[in-house]
Amino acid sequence: MTKPKVAFYWCASCGGCEEAVVDLGEDLLKIVELVDVVFWPVALDFKRADVEALNDGELVAAFINGAVRTSEQEEMVELLRRKSGAVVALGSCAVSGGIPGLANLYEREAILDAVYREATSLVNDEGTLPAEESRVAEGVLSLPAFDASVRTLDQVVDVDYYLPGCPPPVGLIASAVTALVEGTLPDKGAVLAPDRALCSECPRAVTKPDKLLVDAFRRPHEVNIDPELCLLAQGLICMGPATRAGCVAACIGGNMPCTGCMGPTSSVADYGAKALSAIASIISANDEGEIVARIAEIVDPVGTFYRYSLPASLLHHRVATRVEEPVP
Amino acid sequence: MSEARFEPKIVAFFCTWCTYTAADLTGISRLAYAPNVRAIRLMCSGRLDPQFVLAAFRHGADGVLVGGCHPGDCHYQEGNYKAERRIELLRCVLREMGIEDERLRLEWISASEGDKVQRVCNEMTEDLRRLGPLRLARPTRSNVKIGAAEAR
């Protein structure tokens, strides 16, 4: 009997999700006993043509990490979608945009200018930008197009399952692969992680005051963090109340607040809005001036509340600089 | 034909105890105000989930108005304080996202202030008319020309 075939692919990502797969360690050998990995650019030397040669739907699953920003990434995920029975969005970037998604705070042109024209380490007197096509003596060179915004995987192709995390917890990856092989995956569209807030599995939950109120927000480098006490009670912005469990509070175990990489529970549409709601409601002040002063202590609100989910948010991208439009 | 005037859409979230009752009074008193405002009744301004505001913007609102009881008057003790904290923080996020302060307005309007509902709705409609429509980007491959992407 031939083993089921799977593929791994990466788009706009850092490689941490690939690392998480490798972190399966010896369990990876058990997985390879169960499935054939037929495409995995970071680890195995198969080419795009090998994927194209597969029959449609021949892969039992494609695990795709990274957000989508270029035409190359779009073509590859569309190809893998055609060849796969199931597509799994692996990691925060594929699920909700992730760190690369914060580029949606800037216009495409501003990003190209900053990277290729304004960076202090550059020598680019002619102000050349990467072009999709360039004519040289030897012929025409082509590059993938750089899209107007960063998109999540499910804004490009149909996604069957979501496995969030930055990177996804190793245990969740292992159980997802096992469920896939055993045919015990839940209904399409499911997030393969517990559907409850992180506070529910946080070892510090017992120290959370009944009425949680914060007099001043502090950043981790400004205080000596008590290793036992609820981080919110210490004035640190911890996303635990708004974030899905499944990571066994790994960051909190390392004495750092949760930054929300697991995304929201199933009852929430826009993670950042829900997270800011939770944080704002525990500000102790009632007076408008004091409220504004407390909020000013929160540095970079979008980067704090939408750190992993700006492309998936209801707003998706910063509103473009206004252009005069003719009256319709 | 005369030049069409931009008519902003405003979604208003009014608490049932004060501002929504005030809006009823506005009507009973026959005080006309801009028809651009669509009022939605909440039990308390503290029920306002910031997601409601973003969803309104995403579904075509040019502005969101929130009305609650004056400080100290909340039927549930402190719902209006929570609303204010959430809205001030949400405003910081909107600012970073290029959405003007005028598009999200919080007002304390008691049940007897029907005239204030009229004034606030008219003012906000005029403010947004000056500002023009809110054009949010959609996740399409080339949303550089935002207007074109929206039209598809």
Interface residues (C-beta under 8 A of the other chain):
Chain A: S71 E74 L105 E107 R108 D147 A148 S149 R151 T152 Q155 V268 A269 D270 G272 A273 K274 L276 S277 I279 A280 S281 I283 A285 N286 E288 I291 V292 I295 I298 D300 P301 V302 F305 Y306 P311 S313 L314 L315 H316 H317 R318 V319 A320 T321 R322 V323 E325 V327 P328
Chain B: E3 A4 F6 D49 P50 Q51 V53 L54 A55 F57 R58 P71 E78 Y81 K82 E84 R85 R86 E88 L89 L90 C92 V93 E96 M97 G98 I99 G132 L134 R135 L136 A137 R138 P139 T140 R141 S142 N143 V144 I146 G147
